[in-house]
Amino acid sequence: MTILRFIAAALAALLIAAGPATAAVQPAQLTAQDRQDLQRVEQYLGSLTTVQADFVQTTNNTDLYRGRFYLKRPGKMRLEYDPPIDYMYIADGTWLTYYDAELRQRKDVPLGSTIADFITRSNVRLSGDVTVVKVSRGNNLLSVQLVQTDKPEEGSLTLNLSTNPMLLQSWVAVDAQGTVTQVDLTGMQPGVQLDNKLFVVPRKKSDR
């Protein structure tokens, strides 16, 4: 797996591209309660056809960034940062693109080769190419830690959801270098109308 520029201070494991497999994954020993809760998570995530939210992102408990998160399933996602950050990440259904608005430069990786594909796919399953390695609970919070089944050593993604009602509160990504990135969502609006133009990647200078 390779990491795009600024990933260490951005979404970390969400935007990691695929590479050669090595270590075997160690799945969690799931209880009956775990399986029931994971089914609820799948159903909840599957119900999110569109989402708009604000986010606050911290990296290694130091750097702090704010911005907006948009999701339009299947395949489309956008994360844009408040000034002075000029970066954004856009999934258009085929590619996941890092775009530098100041330099008008972009870098693309196939969406299906990243764990971001899990967030945007039409059929969300906590199995198959992702493996649940830990389930924990506390204070109306359910946490589900995931790794890519074929590449567990390259990072993890933990989804934190309130349970009553179920609502995605945050995610925590740990990349292969141990960088910890937490993204907290606020003002979450499911089911909103989102213009497809949000998921069109701007041109880079050489495309003009």
PyMOL commands that set and color helices and strands:
alter all, ss='L'
color gray80, all
select helices_A, chain A and resi 7-9+12-15+32-47+111-113+116-120+152-154+196-199+205-207
alter helices_A, ss='H'
color red, helices_A
select strands_A, chain A and resi 50-59+63-72+76-81+87-92+95-100+105-110+130-138+141-148+155-163+166-175+180-190
alter strands_A, ss='S'
color yellow, strands_A
deselect
rebuild
show_as cartoon
